[in-house]
């Protein structure tokens, strides 16, 4: 059984972040929680980049979320 506690998932994400971003053409990654387990959330710009097959990294499930383009918020000019 894979350890999906927060600290373990953080360590896996830190090790594999670049690979996940590149493999899935992701625009961001993070950690989410479902029930009592943590998972890696992969943010995608386009729906066609999402996979319908269950995917995991080192036993931690990946959840794909299509957000569309993400733009930084700029401070208001005064």
C-alpha positions as CSV (number, residue, x, y, z in Angstrom):
1,X,0.0,0.0,0.0
2,X,1.3,3.4,-1.0
3,X,1.8,6.1,1.7
4,X,-0.5,8.9,0.7
5,X,0.0,11.0,3.8
6,X,0.7,14.7,3.2
7,X,4.4,14.6,3.9
8,X,5.0,11.6,1.7
9,X,3.1,13.2,-1.2
10,X,5.0,16.4,-0.8
11,X,8.3,14.6,-1.1
12,X,7.2,12.7,-4.2
13,X,5.9,15.9,-5.8
14,X,9.1,17.7,-5.1
15,X,11.1,14.8,-6.7
16,X,8.9,14.4,-9.7
17,X,7.4,17.9,-10.4
18,X,9.4,18.6,-13.5
19,X,8.7,15.2,-15.0
20,X,4.9,15.6,-14.3
21,X,4.8,19.1,-15.8
22,X,6.6,18.0,-19.0
23,X,4.8,14.7,-19.4
24,X,1.3,16.1,-19.3
25,X,2.1,19.6,-20.7
26,X,0.7,20.9,-17.4
27,X,0.6,24.5,-16.4
28,X,0.8,23.7,-12.7
29,X,0.7,21.0,-10.0
30,X,-0.4,20.9,-6.4
31,X,-1.7,18.6,-3.7
32,X,-5.3,17.8,-3.1
33,X,-7.2,15.6,-0.6
34,X,-9.9,13.1,-1.3
35,X,-11.4,11.2,1.6
36,X,-8.4,10.4,3.8
37,X,-5.7,10.3,1.1
38,X,-3.7,13.0,-0.6
39,X,-3.2,13.1,-4.3
40,X,-1.2,15.2,-6.8
41,X,-3.4,17.6,-8.8
42,X,-2.2,18.4,-12.3
43,X,-3.6,21.6,-13.8
44,X,-4.0,21.6,-17.6
45,X,-4.7,24.4,-20.0
46,X,-6.5,22.2,-22.6
47,X,-9.0,19.3,-22.2
48,X,-7.3,17.3,-24.9
49,X,-4.2,17.0,-22.7
50,X,-6.2,15.1,-20.0
51,X,-5.9,11.3,-19.9
52,X,-8.9,9.2,-19.2
53,X,-6.8,6.3,-17.8
54,X,-6.0,6.3,-14.1
55,X,-2.4,7.5,-13.6
56,X,-0.2,7.5,-10.5
57,X,3.4,8.5,-9.7
58,X,5.2,6.3,-7.1
59,X,1.8,5.0,-6.2
60,X,0.2,8.5,-5.6
61,X,-2.8,9.1,-7.8
62,X,-2.8,12.0,-10.2
63,X,-6.0,14.1,-10.6
64,X,-6.3,16.2,-13.8
65,X,-8.1,19.5,-13.7
66,X,-8.6,21.6,-16.8
67,X,-8.3,25.3,-15.8
68,X,-7.8,27.0,-19.1
69,X,-5.0,29.6,-19.3
70,X,-3.7,30.9,-16.0
71,X,-2.6,34.5,-15.9
72,X,-0.8,36.2,-13.1
73,X,-2.7,38.8,-11.2
74,X,-1.1,42.1,-11.5
75,X,-1.3,44.7,-8.7
76,X,-3.6,47.6,-9.5
77,X,-1.9,50.7,-10.7
78,X,-2.7,53.8,-8.7
